[in-house]
């Protein structure tokens, strides 16, 4: 959320993206069927169309942080 905010995304959009992941859960497919469901707390669902973009924003944010802290700019 902080990264999206720093890049200037509207609060409504940030809340929408957050809502997609705040209630996310998954389970593992086992030979006997689906395993017990568990809540995803720090990960993006596999094949999520937003995942590449969220990764790029996160990576760019880290790059800016490292550039500023190492160059003192």
N, C-alpha and C positions, 0 to 999 in steps of 0.2 A: 504494500500500500504506500509506504514511504517513497519507494523508488518511482512509482507511477505519479505520485504527487510532485516529486522533484522534477519530473519531465513535463509537468504542466497539464496532466489529464484532469478533466472535470471530476468533482467529488461524486457525482451521480455515476459516472463510468467506473470509478474506482470501487464504489460500493457494489456495483453490478458484478464486477470481476471477483470481488471478495465473496459475494454471495454464492458464486459458482463453486468455490472451494471450501467455504466454511462448513458446509454440511456434507462434504464428499465422503463417501465410504466405498469400500471395495471388499472383495473376497477372492480367495484363491481357488482355482478349479482343480479339484483332486480327482483321482480315479473313481471314487465312489460318489462324486457330485461336488457341489460347491462347499467350500469350507465356511467357517464362521465369519460373519461380516465384521470388519474393523474400520475405524475412522481414520481417514488420511489427515495427518496434521501438518506435514511439511512437504508434501510431494504433489506433483501435477499428474493427473491421470494420463496413462499411456494413450497415444494417438489423439490427445486433445488438440484441437486446431489453434488454440491460443498459446500452447506450450513454447513453440519456437520464438514467438514475439516476447513472451514474458522472460524467456532466457536471454534474449538479446538486450532487453531493457536492464535486466539485472547485471549482465556482463558489462554493459556500457557504464552503469552506475559505479561498479567496482573499478573500472578503468579510470574514470574521472577521479575517484577517491585516491587511487594509487598515484596518479599523475600529480594531483595537488599536494599530497603528503610527501612525495619524494622530491618535488621541485620547489616546494614552498610557494607556489603560485597562488 
